[in-house]
């Protein structure tokens, strides 16, 4: 179990390092990264949270709890 949590933690740290770089790449060049439109996906995610009402708010708090260091 420690191996799995360590692996997933490492994978999340890599993804959190790549995410800002992909946003900067899209802003500077205007091209997609890995075939994905990062800004459109991020905008759609925020819209889904806002359209969810109370459930969207609860889900946003749960997702944000993953990114806050304890």
C-alpha positions as CSV (number, residue, x, y, z in Angstrom):
1,X,0.0,0.0,0.0
2,X,2.9,2.4,0.8
3,X,4.3,1.7,-2.7
4,X,1.0,2.5,-4.4
5,X,0.5,5.7,-2.4
6,X,4.1,6.8,-3.1
7,X,3.7,6.1,-6.8
8,X,0.4,8.0,-7.0
9,X,1.9,10.9,-5.0
10,X,4.9,11.1,-7.3
11,X,2.6,10.9,-10.3
12,X,0.5,13.8,-9.0
13,X,3.6,15.9,-8.3
14,X,4.7,15.4,-11.9
15,X,1.3,16.3,-13.2
16,X,1.2,19.4,-11.0
17,X,4.6,20.5,-12.5
18,X,3.5,19.9,-16.1
19,X,0.1,21.7,-15.7
20,X,1.5,25.3,-15.4
21,X,3.9,24.6,-18.2
22,X,1.1,23.5,-20.6
23,X,-0.9,26.7,-19.7
24,X,2.2,28.9,-20.4
25,X,2.8,27.0,-23.7
26,X,-0.7,27.5,-24.8
27,X,-0.7,31.2,-23.9
28,X,2.7,31.9,-25.5
29,X,2.3,29.9,-28.7
30,X,-1.5,29.4,-29.1
31,X,-1.1,25.7,-30.0
32,X,-2.4,22.7,-28.2
33,X,-0.3,20.6,-25.9
34,X,-0.5,16.8,-26.4
35,X,-3.5,17.3,-28.6
36,X,-5.5,18.9,-25.7
37,X,-6.8,22.5,-25.4
38,X,-5.8,23.1,-21.8
39,X,-7.5,26.4,-21.4
40,X,-10.8,25.2,-22.8
41,X,-10.7,22.1,-20.6
42,X,-10.0,24.2,-17.5
43,X,-12.8,26.6,-18.4
44,X,-15.2,23.7,-18.9
45,X,-14.2,22.3,-15.5
46,X,-14.9,25.6,-13.8
47,X,-18.2,25.9,-15.6
48,X,-19.2,22.4,-14.5
49,X,-18.4,23.3,-10.8
50,X,-20.4,26.5,-11.0
51,X,-23.4,24.9,-12.7
52,X,-23.5,22.1,-10.0
53,X,-24.9,24.4,-7.3
54,X,-24.3,23.1,-3.8
55,X,-23.0,19.7,-5.0
56,X,-20.5,21.5,-7.3
57,X,-19.4,23.6,-4.3
58,X,-18.9,20.5,-2.1
59,X,-17.0,18.7,-5.0
60,X,-14.8,21.8,-5.4
61,X,-13.9,21.8,-1.7
62,X,-13.1,18.0,-2.0
63,X,-10.9,18.5,-5.0
64,X,-9.1,21.5,-3.5
65,X,-8.4,19.5,-0.4
66,X,-6.1,17.3,-2.5
67,X,-4.0,20.3,-3.5
68,X,-3.6,21.8,0.0
69,X,-0.5,20.7,1.9
70,X,-1.3,19.6,5.5
